[in-house]
């Protein structure tokens, strides 16, 4: 059952609200972590989601809606600002870097200017610093229902309700005795068919059923108050997921999300099709949503917002491609971009030397992750299932989402798809230049540059003297080509005044195993470049020199310490053991939070988590 405080919030809110004849009320129902493929109305035969399925049947169901990021913080950072998080430097998980708040407001700010009463119950998670995340709302509370008595008569409302029962954490714990039958679950091709995996699928399907019940209760509360014909209702998840290799990754099941919209007859001019019940073929990116909500409410739509309006009289032309991004996920470092149309998904990895499936503490709370790893270790996983635990070995992937929804058949090297691949490559580059991709060098270097120059990453990325996007993208092309003919050019790049060019000079040299570049770059002022140079030497026979450099970075608790600790995990076990004494002595940041007079919670930062991972791996 939906918790009483949440249901009470809805009832109090809608009874007191009233509505404006020319401005619709909006109720935005967001569930957490579930991709479209978990719901019955999007083809899941094992789903028990009758309320959402009926809602889709009677309203406008979008068939091609895609999240901008595959995890909550960056996705919601994009939502609240209307700017792709990677365009602001807020794409790494739980980073909370500053944005220029004098330039970038939050979309509820504009709704309030238009006369809307705005409320959020209750998740924020905007991944942005220097502003209280709840301050943009008239009411935003985690503990108590909002006080709707502050609402003016006939004032229209914009209410967000977050349905949390589909969150990843609901897939943790015991996977036996589930309501849904594990034997009936249809597993993805990359998951081994073992009882623990089937049980985890069934457990999460149980959670989806509870979320669907909560969804139905919220709709009923709206109807009971007599406001269902005056309120636009929007339903979607914040991104996809949720079993391993979905949430946090840029594959189809992490990006393709449900989006269903109910628009009452009185606002028929906003309909995206001739009649309710239609399936809408338009490609929608999540960055489109803030602009669209502002447009249909008659609010100001600021020029800095990215995306396109997809509803109402100001509807903009449909984009051909969707753009998405992945950065650091908690203690694990990665960097990937994605471009997709309605059929093909193109991925570009900027760290092809890392495994797809890096061990991340939070994911390993799930039985599915543990049994998958065990199947790989004991050799019962097939080639497809085992490959995800190995280094990528490729920096480009292309998948046919229609014929290969699990994205296991990489078409990037198939000459038949060369034209598609090239077109999507060009689109990715165009988009990165258009939005000023702020994640083309390591996160720590971006943060350091911005701090040294007294600016935000958003502004830094738009200053070519500090961060030259075209020049960095050119350097990336040379580095990721892995062409021995580029050896001397890459060496020369290490002498550049541009940090980004130097960084990609060492990455390209690393991919070519050029020891000369490793020795040269060990003296670079950038700790991230020195770490890559040291790793290059370690894996090319110069272990004494390389391990000494890594050991020194650990001892000085380098600002690149998270990358260094990840490298410790990636090198051979024998080499890692040499570094473990320094890892054991490392003092990491942690803080104590008093939860009650008898309970204090210690929060360990991401370097601390990575250190604990290494200690656990090596039996300590």
C-alpha positions, 0 to 999 in steps of 0.5 A: 500500500502507498504510505499514508503520508504520501496518499494524504499529501496527494489528497490534501494537495488536490482538494485545496488546489483548484485550477486555472482555466487557462493553465493546467495542473500537472501531476508528474509521477516518477518511478525509480530505476525501471526501464520500459521493458519491465512493464506489461504495456511495453511487452513484458509478459511476466509483469503485473502492472495493471494500473500503468498498462491501463493508463497507457491504453487510455492515454498517450504512450511514447515508444521511444523515450530515452534517459540522458544518463543511466543513473539518478544523480546525473539524470535528475541534474539534467531534469532540474536544469534542462541542461545535459549534466555532462555539459555542466560537469555534474555527470559523475555520480554524487559529485555536487559540483557548482553551476552558475546559479545566476545563469542556470535556474531550476525549472520550478523557478520559472513555474513559480514566476508563472504563478504555479504552486510547486511541490515535490514529494520528495526526492531531489538528488540533483547532483548540484552544489551551492544551492539547497535542492529543496529551495526551488520548490514551494514545498519539498519534504522527506518527512511530512506531507506538504502543507497545501494550506499555503496554496492560493485559491485557483492557483494551478499546481505542479506536483512531483510524486516519486514512486520509490518501490521500483528503486534498485534497493528493492532488488536486494536481499532474499530472492526466494519465496517470491510472488512471481514465478522465477521459472517464468522469467525471461532472462537477458542473453548476458545473464547466466540461467541460475536460480539466484538470477531467476529469483532476482528477476522475480523479486524485482517484478514483485517490487514493480507490482507494488509500485504499480499499486502506488501509481493507481492509488495516486490516480484514484486520489486525483479522481476522488478530488474531482480534479482528474479532468483539470490535471495533466498526468505524466508518468515515466521512470527516472532512468532504466535498470535495474539488474546488473548491466542495466542501470549505470550503463549505456545499453538499451535497457538502461536508457529506454524508459516508459513515458505515458501522458494523460491530457484531459479533453479541455487541453486537447490542443496539447495532444500529440496525436488525434486521440488518446490511446495512441502510441507516439513514435516521436523520439524523446530525450529526457533533456526535452522534458523541462523545456516542454513542461515550461512551454505547456504551462506558458512559462518562460523557456530560457535560451540556455536550456537544451533539448526540444519541446515535444508537446503543445503549440510550441512543439519543435522538430523531432531530433533524429538522435538521442545523446546520453553519457556515463561518467564515474559511478560511485567509486568506479571510474569510466567514461562513455557516450552514446548516440541512438536513433529509434533502431541503432545504438552507438557507444564510444568508450574513452576508457577501453582498457577497463572492464565493462563490469567493474565491481561496485559495492552497491551493485554487489548487494544484489544476488544477481551480481554475486551469482553472475560473478560466481558463474564466470569464475567457475566457468559455467557462464557462456562466452557472452555472459563471461565477456562482460567481466573482461576488459572491453578491448574496443572503443566503439560499439554499435547495436541493432536495438530492434533485433538485438534488444540485449545489445550483445552483438557488436556490429561496429566492425561489420562493414555492412553497417559502416555508413550507419556507424560513420553517421552516428560518429559524426552526430556524436562529435557534433553534439559534444561540440554543441553542448560543450562536453565537460567530461573529456578529461578526468573529473579531478582535472576538470575540478582542479582547473575550474577551482584554480580559475575561480569558475564553474565547469559549465563556464570553463567548458565554454572558455577555449583558453581553459578547455578547448573542446574541438582540440580535445576531441581531435586528440581523442581521435588520434589516441583511440585510433590505436594506430602505430603510425601515430606514435610520434604524434602522440609523443609530441602531444605530451609537450602541449600546453593544453592539459587535455591534449597531453592527457590524450597523448598518454592514453594513446601511448598507453594503448600502443604500449609506448614505454618512451611516452611512459618515462616522459610523462612521469614528470607531468604536473598532472597526477592523472597523466602520471598515474597513466604513465606509471601503469603503462610502465608497469604493464610493459616490463618497467615495473620498478619505475612504474610501481614506485610512481604509483606508490608515491601517488598513494603515499601523498594521497594524490588528488587523483587517488581514486584513479590510482586505487582503481589502477591497483585493482586493474593491474596483475595481482602480483603488482597490486600486492607491492602497492598494498602496504601503502594502500593499508596506510592510506588515510581516507576522508570519512565523516560521522553523522549522528542519527540518534543519541545511540547511533552514529553513522560513519560515511566513507568517501569513494576513495575509502570505498575503493580502499576497502574493496582492495583490502577485501580483495586481498583478504584483509 
